[in-house]
Amino acid sequence: MPRIAWINPVILGLYLLSLPAWLASAQSIASQAYTPVAGACPDGFSLVRMAGSSADNQTLSSSESSYVQARRSQAIPQAWTTYLANVETTNVALPSYVSSILGGNSSQTPTLGIATSGGGYRAAIFGAGVLNALDARNASSNSAGTGGLLQSATYLAGLSGGSWLLTSLAQANFPTIQELAFGPPNPTVANNSWGGWNAEYNLVAPSGNLVTDTEYITDLVDELMGKYDAGYPVTLADFWARALARHFVNGTFSANLYDESYTHGAGILWSGVAETTSFTSYMIPFPIVVTDLSAPGQNASNDISGNIIPISNPIMEFNVFEMGSFDPMLSAFAPTKYLGTKNNSVCITNYDQSALVTGTSSELFNLYNLTNILDSDSTFGPVLGLLDELLPESGIELDVALWPNPFYGVAPDTFIASNQVDLSLVDGGEDGEVIPLQPLLVKARGVDTILAIDATADVNNFADGSSLIATQNRTMFLSPAYSFPPVPTSLEEFTAQNLSTRPTFFGCNTTSSNASTPLLIYLANGGPPHNGESPVTNTSTTQISYDPSQIQTMLDQTFTIATQGFPADTSTPTDPEWPACLACAIVDRARERAGETRSGVCESCFARYCWNGSTLAVSTQTSSGNRAFGAVSSLRGGVVLMLAVAVGILVLM
């Protein structure tokens, strides 16, 4: 396992305090590229789009609608055809309706969404391994009968560690997973080129050398000076973003990691994904990053036990066109390109840094309430004092991501942050929903089937289903805005029925009252593969550097987990019918709309893979317990993914 180097925070604090002020006085080119820019708004500009007062009249942005429609007509039909051909190579006879739907000979086609969970690097790697098993560009995936599903998906959502995966994939122009994790074989070192995750370098102390890492921290401070000087609040999330940019945004390579003549991802915008060739050719699923809103006066009685953010707070999403929420208490959006803007006359651009978006989705500093320890006697004090000296701010929450509130004054009776100048955004799983399912439940998006990838660290760094329970609780709370298939109400039921150690289908049977509810395919990092291999995918969230060989080993084992299925014969490690069963689940809602009866291998597959709704004679808990969120495994374990070295703080994870 790679060595994780920690620097004593007291020594580092004293060292930083001894540095001459001029070290942080000049602005680097990265600082300039990270600074928001003010200018005149376009003609006819409107900052806020109301998205509908109820699920029945919700609307997507015209840009999202246009992209999805173009993708469905120009890219997805061929993707489904490729996927069908791969399934057919497994020599399992499919019902004719499956071939008809996937082959484009039916009036009904599926709308697939993929959601990849939080969980730090572990989640990013496991999620990448699953996507690799679904990628038609991977010959092994095609041979396994699963290749092509990634290209066939309409939506792809990520949260926290899953947002690291999604953000890097989207902004790097949709490379293969091998190139995503390790970079191209012959990279061009340039600001707009992709260099891989650089995972061998620790996220917070890349060298483990006091002098080198102190200079690195000073560079991170410097890169925020332009934003600070322009009058915008700077918080720990900005430091986190600049560190994450070295790993998940274009422009950083082993050869230039410490070279400040490069921008290291600064200036690469989330809205800029819309200008990549993979996006303009409609070859990438529509990407959505999820974050939670924290606000004064939030209703703690709506907390799920052990979590931080109440389920009554709106979940916020960043897509490449808009930021906002479909939750009924807000149901409003602002253009991503112009985030930072507060009116319809002076528009701000360059605020939607890709690194800040993914940094916001994985922002966990609020768990330790760092804002209130600035002047304390703790080991955090000296370095936070240095930040206060270099970037003095009053009345600022340091431990959240602050985004100027485009929804100021909107829905004052229901939106809890309507009177806040800035939105306080935090890790997208702090309400217990670690899988970003909510955007895929928006009825206006019409998602038929959701593939939910769960790589949280609930028990022994494996997932146990707690996130699905949290989503069930929240959708019930917000009913009828959302509809979610029934899942067990207790963790005991998930464990007793082994629902997280094998692929499980939820919502297999619909009625007239829940016909629009998506079918959920749950694929969890819930245990080792069935072939007897020792587990390698349950690494700790505290591990924030990985050797390339370890990543490859994890990707390989994840491929096995994603393609093994649930064999009816327990003496065999794989289910030869799993590719066909997966195809049956993908088309099932379209089958129903087409008036077809489930038959053939699909009938037997559903008998095997569907949760039958049974409950156990146990004392059920209707919450997700104190299992936790995003890049956190549990509050009890104190596992917190925070950027500490950037501000001279010891990371406690």
N, C-alpha and C positions, 0 to 999 in steps of 0.2 A: 504494500500500500504506500502511496506517495507520502513523503514527510510533509506535515503541515507545520510551518514555522510560525510561531507567535512571538511577537516582540513585547517585552514588558512595557505596559502602558506608562508607568511612572518614568522609566528611563527615556522612553520616546517623547513623553510630554516635556521633560526637562530639556531634551535635545532640541525639540522644535522651538521651545521658548527662547533658546539661545541663538536661533537663527537671525541674521540681520533682516530688517524689514524689506530691504530691496529685493529679496528673493521672491516675494509675492507681490511685487509692485507693478511689474510689467505684464501686459496681457499677451498671451501666446496666440498663435493663429487658431488653436482649438478654442480658446476663450472667445475670440471674435466670432467663430462659427457657432458657438453655443448661445450667443446673445440674441434675445428677441429683437425684432426690427419693427418699428412703427411706420405706417404710411397711410395714404388715403384708401378708403374702402372702395371696392369696385362699384360701379353703377348698379343700383337695385339691390345692394347687399342687405341681407337680413341676418342678424346674429343668431336668432333662435327659431327653430322649426318645431312647432307643436306636432306631436306624432299621433294624436288621437286620444280621446278620453276613455276608451274602453278597448278590450281586445277585438271587438267586432268592427271597429272603425280605425284601427291602427294603420299607419302607413309607413312604408320604407322611404328613404330618400330617393329622389329620382336617379341619383348616380348609382346607388346600390341596386335599384331595380333594373337599370339599364345594364349594369355589369352582369348581374345574375341571368338576365334574359339572354344576353349575348353569349355567355358561357354555356347556357343550356342549348343554344342552337348551334354554336360553332365548335365547341370543345367536348362537351360531355357525351354526346351520342357516340363518337368514336371511342371515347374512354370506356363507356359501357360495353361496346362491342369487343374491345381488347380484353376487358375483364371477363366477359362471358367466354371468350376463347380460352383463356387461362383456366377457368373453372372446368371447362369441358375436357381439358387435357388430363384431368384426374380420373376420367372414365367412370364417373358416377352419373347415372341417367337422371336428367333433370325433368320435372314436369314441363309440358310444352309452354305453359304460361310464363315460366321463368325465362326461357329462351326468347319468347316473344317480347317480353317487357325489356330485357336487357339488350336484345338485338334490334330494338327500334321498330318492331312490328306491332306495337300496341299503342293505343292513344294515351296510355298511362305510363309515366316514368317516375322512378323514385327521386326524392330529394334527400340527399345524405349529408349529415353534419358530423364532424369529428371534433371531440373535445378532449384536450390533453391537460392533465392535472398539474397542480403544484407539487413541490417537493424538492426544490433545489436542483443541483446537478443530477441527482438520481432520477428525478422526474424528467428532466430534459433528455437524459440518455435513454431511459426506458421509452419515453414517448417517441424519440427518434427511431428507436429499434422497431416499434410498432409501425410507424409510418414507412420505414424501410421495407417491412414485410408486405406493405400495401402498394408499393411503388412499382409501376410498370417498367421503370427504367432498370430495375433490378432483376436479372435473369433468374436468380434463385427464387424470388417472389413469384415470378410467372410460373416457374416449374411447380411451386407449392400450391398454385391455384388461387392465390390471393392478390397477385399483382394487378394493378389497375384501379383498385378502390380509391387510392389517394387521388388519382387524376379524375375520378368520377364524383368526388365529393363537391358539394356546392359551398359548404361553409367549413371553416377550420378555426376553432376557438382555443385560446391558451390562457393560462393563469399562472402567475408566479413563475416557478421553474419551467412550467409548460409554456409561459410567455417568452422565456429565453429561447426556447426551441422555435416557437412560431415567429418571433420578431426577427431572429437571425435568418430563418428560412425565407421569409417574405422579402426583407430588404436586400438580401444577397442574391435576389433574382432566381429563387427556387432551384438551388443546386441539388444534386443527389445527396443523400444522407451521409455518404462517405466523405464527399467534399465539404459538406456542412460542418461535420465534426472535426475533420483533419485538414481542411483546406485543399486547394487544387494541387496536383503534383508539381507543377511548375508555376508558382504564383508570381504575379507582378506586384511588387510592393508599391502601392499607391493608395491615395486617400479613398478612392471609390471602389477598390478591389477587395475581394473577400479573402481573409487569411485563415479561416477556421476558428474554432473555439479557443485555441491557445490554452487548453485546459490544464496543461502541465504547469502553468504559472498560477500560483495561488491567487485567488480573487482579491485578497486584501494585503498580502505581503509577498509580492511576486518573486523576490530574490531571497528573502530570509536574512538579508544583510542590513544592519541598522542604517548605515549611511545611504545605501542605494534606495532602500524603501522610504527613508525620510525624504530624499529628493523626489521620489515618486509621489509621495503625499503632497509635497509642496507644489508639484506640477498640477495635481488635482485641484488644490486650492486656487491656483492661478487660473485654471480653466473656468472658474466660476466668477472671476472678478468682473468680466464684462456684463454678465447678467445682473450682478449685484450693483455695479455702477449705473446700470440703466434703470435702477429703481425697482427691480423685481425681488421678491423674497427668495432667499437661498436657504435650503434646508439640507438635512442629511440625505434626503432622497436625491439631491443633485450630486453629492459626492458619490453616492451609490451608483447613480447613472453613469458618471464618468468612469468609474471602475468597470462596470458591466460593459461599457462600450468597447473596452479592449478585448472583449471575448465574444460579444454577440452582435456587433455592428461592424460594417466594413471599415477597413483602414489600418488594422493592426496585425502585425506578423511577429514572429520571433525576432526577426532582424531589426524591427523598429519599435519594440515595446516601450523603450524608454526615450525615444527620440521625439522631442517636442517640436520638430519642424514638420510633423504630420498632425492632422486634425483628430486622429483616433476616433472617428465616428461622429464627431461634432459636426452639426450641419446636415446630417443625414436624417431626414424627417420621416415620420410615420405616414404622413400624407404623400410623401414622395414615392412610396411603394406603388402608387397608382401610375407612376411614370416608368416603371421597370418594364422590360419587354415581356416578361412572363405574365405580367398583369395586363398590359395593353393587348396581348394576344389571347387573353382569357384562359390561360393555362394553369392558373393557381386558384385553389379554393378561396373564397372571400374571407380574409383574415380578421379576427376579432380578438382583442385583448381585454381581459376583465379585471376590474379593481373594485374595492369597497369604499364607501363613503363613511367617514367619521364626522360627527357634528355635535356641537354643544346641545345638551338637553335631549340626546337620543334616549329612547325608551328602553332602559336596561331590563325591564320586565319581559321584553321580547328577545332577550339573549337566549341562545341555546347554551346549556350548561357547559362551562369550560371555554367558551369562545368570547370574543371581544366585541364584535359588531352585531347589533340586533338585526334580526331578520326583517324588521320593519323599515330598516334603512334601504334606500334604493341601491341596487347594484349598477355600477357605471360601466359602460363599455367604450373602448376606443376602436373604431374601425377606421379604415384609411380615409373615409369621407366625413365621418361625424363622430362626435363624442357626446354621450348622454345616457339616457335610460328609458326603456320601455315600461318600467314599473309604473303602476297607475298613480303613485304619489307624485311623479314628475312627468313622465311621458313627453320628453322634450329633448332636442338635440341641438348642438352647435357645430359648425364646420370645423373639422380637425385642422385644416390648413390655417385657420384664423384663431385657434385657441390662444388665449392671452388677451383677446379683444373684449372690451366691456361695453361698447356702444356700436352704432351703425355708421359712424363717420370716420373714426380713427381705427384702422385695423392693424393688428399685430400678427406678424408671421415669424417663423423660425422658433416658436415655442414648443412645437410638437416633436421634439427630438425623439428619435426612435429609442435611444437609450433611456430617456426619461420615462417614456411610456412603459417599457418593460421594467424599469426601476420602480415605477409607481406600483405596478402590479405585484412586485415582490418587496414592498416597503413594510418592514416589520419593526421599525425602531419604536413605534408607539407602544409596543408591548412593555418596554422598560421605562417609559415616560421620561425620556432623556431631556426633554425641555425643562423639567423642573430640577435638574441636578447641576445646572450650569455653574452655580455659585456654591455648590456643596463641597464637602471635604473629601469626597470620594476620589478614587483614582481617575475618574473621568474628568474631574475638574480642570486640571492644568491644560489639557489639550482643547477641551471645549472653550476654556478661557482664551486660548490662542485664536480659535475661530472667532470668538466674540471680539477680539482685538482687531483681527484682519477684516472681518465682515460684520461689524456691529449692527445689530438689529434689535428693536424693542417690540414686544408684543407679538413675536413670531413663534409659531409652533415649529420647533426644530425637528420633531420626530414624526412628521407626516410629509407627504408630497403636497405642495401647495400649487394649485392652478387657479388663476383668476376666474372668478365665477361668472360664466356667461348667463347663468340662470338667476341672477340677482333679481329679486322681485317676482319671479315666476312661481305660480302655484303657491302663494304664501300660506294657504290653509292646510296644505298637505305636504309640501316639500320642506323638509326639516332644515335645509341649508339655504332657503330662499333669501334670508337676510344676512348671509355671510359674504364678505367681500371676496374671499378665496375659498375654493373647495379644498377640504382636507381629505386626501385620498390615501388609502393604505392597501396592504396586501389583499388580493382578491379572494383569499380564503378565510379571512378573519371572522366571517359569519358561519364558518363550518362547512361551507360549500366549496370544497377544494377542487372539484371538477367543474369547469366553466360551462354548465349546462343551461343556465338561464337565457342567454341570447339565442340558443337553439330551440327554446320553447316558445319564442315569440310567434304568435299565430300568423302574423303577416308574412313571416318567412316560410311558412308551409313546410317545415322539415318533417319528413316521414319517419326517418330512421336516424338514430344517434349512436355512433360508436363512442363509448365513454372509456377513455384510457385513464386508469387510476394508479398512480405511483406515489401515493402518500405514505407516510411512515407511522402507521397506527400501532402495530404490534411487531416488534423485532424488525422494524423498518420495512415491513410489508403492509399492504393495504387491507382493511377489514370491512369496507362497505360503509363506513360512517358518513362519508360525503353524500352518498345517495340518500341516507336517512335525513340529513340536513336539508337537501333539496326537496324531499317530500314534505318536510315540515313547512318550508317556506312557500311552496306552491299551494299548500292547503291554506296557509295564512292569507295568501294573495288571491285565492280563488274568487271569481272565475277568470282572472286575468291570464292564468297559466294552467296547463293541464299536464300532469306527470303520471307515468304509469305506476301502479302500486309496487312498492318494494317492502321488504321486511321492516318492522318497526323497532327491532332491537338488534344489537350487535351479536347477541347470543344466537339469534336465528341465522344470521349470515355465516357465523362460524360453524354451527352445527350442521348446516346444509352445504358447507364447502362452496358457497356462492362466489367467493373471491379467489378461489384456487382453480377455477375453470371458467370458460366463457359462459355467461348466463344471459338469457333473453328475458326482459321484463316488458309487460304490456302486450302479451301475445294475443289476447282476446279483447276485442272492442265491442262496444254497444253503441246505440244511437247517441247516447249522452257523452261518450268519450271518443268518438270516431276520429277527432283531430289530434288525439294524443299520440306522440311519436312512439315507435317501438324502440326500446333501449337495448343495445348490445353492450354488455359490461365486460370489459377485458382488464383485469387487474394484475398488478404486480403483487400477487397474493401468496406466492410460495414458489419453490423451485419447480423446474419442469418435471414432467412425468417420466422422463428417461433416466432418472437416477443421478443426474448431474448435481453436484453441490451448488447451492445458490450463490450467485455473484451479483444479483441485481438489487439486493437489499442493503446497499451501502448507506452509511449514516449521512444525514443532512449536514453534519459537522464537517464532512469531507468536502473541501472546496478547491482541491486540485486533483487531477487524474492524469496518470501516464496514458499515452495513446494506447498502449497494449491493454490496459484495464478497460478503457472505453470500448475497444474492439471486442473484448471478451464479453462485456455486458450487452453490446449490440447483438452479438451472436446468440447469446442465451435468450435475449428478448425475442429474437426472430423465432426461436424454438417455441417459446411460450405463446407467441401470436399465431403460430401455424399448427400447434399440436391438437387443438380442440379438446374434447372430453370423450375419450374412447369408451365405447360401450363395453369392450373387453378390457378389463383392468390390467390384463397381462401384457397389453401392447401400449407403447408410449404415445401413439398418435391415433387420431380418429381419421381414417381415410375418407370419411364423408364430411369432414369439417368444412372444406371449401364449398361444397354444395349446400351444407346447412347455413353457412354464412350468407351465401347468395339467396337462399330462401328467406332469410330474415330481412335482407336488404330490400327485396321486392314485395314484402308481404302487404304493406299498406297500399301499394299500387295494385297488387293482385285483388285486394278487397274492392278498391274503386272500380276495377275492371269487371267486377262481378264473377270472378273465378273462385272456385272452391279449392282450398288447400288440399294437396294430394301428393301421392308418390313419396319420394324421399323427404319432401318438405314436411309431410305429416309426421313421419317418424322422427325427423330432426326436432320438430317443435315439441314432441313428447319428451325428448331427451334434454333439450337445452332450455326450455322455458321454465321459469320459476312457477311452481304450481299454486302459489298463494298460500301454502300451508304455514301455519304458525305452530309454535312449540309451547309446551306447558312450562313456560319460564316466566319470571317476572320481567315483563318487557319495559324498556325505557324508550320513550318516544322522542328522545333527543339523540344527538350524536355523542353524548357523553363529553368527556374532556379530551377526546381526540381532537387534533387540531388541524392546522390550515396551512395553505400555501407551502412555504418552505419550512414549516414547523412540524415537528412530530407530536409534541404535546407540551402544554404548559408545565406539567409536572416534571418533565425531563429538562425543561428550560432550553429547549432547542430553538434557537432564534437565529435566523439568517440575517445578519446585519453587517453592513460595512463598518468595520471598526478602525482598521488601520488608517483609513482615509481621514479620520479625525483623531487618531491616536488612541482609540478605545480598544480594549481587548474584546475580541468577538466571543460571545458566549453562545454556543449553538447546541 
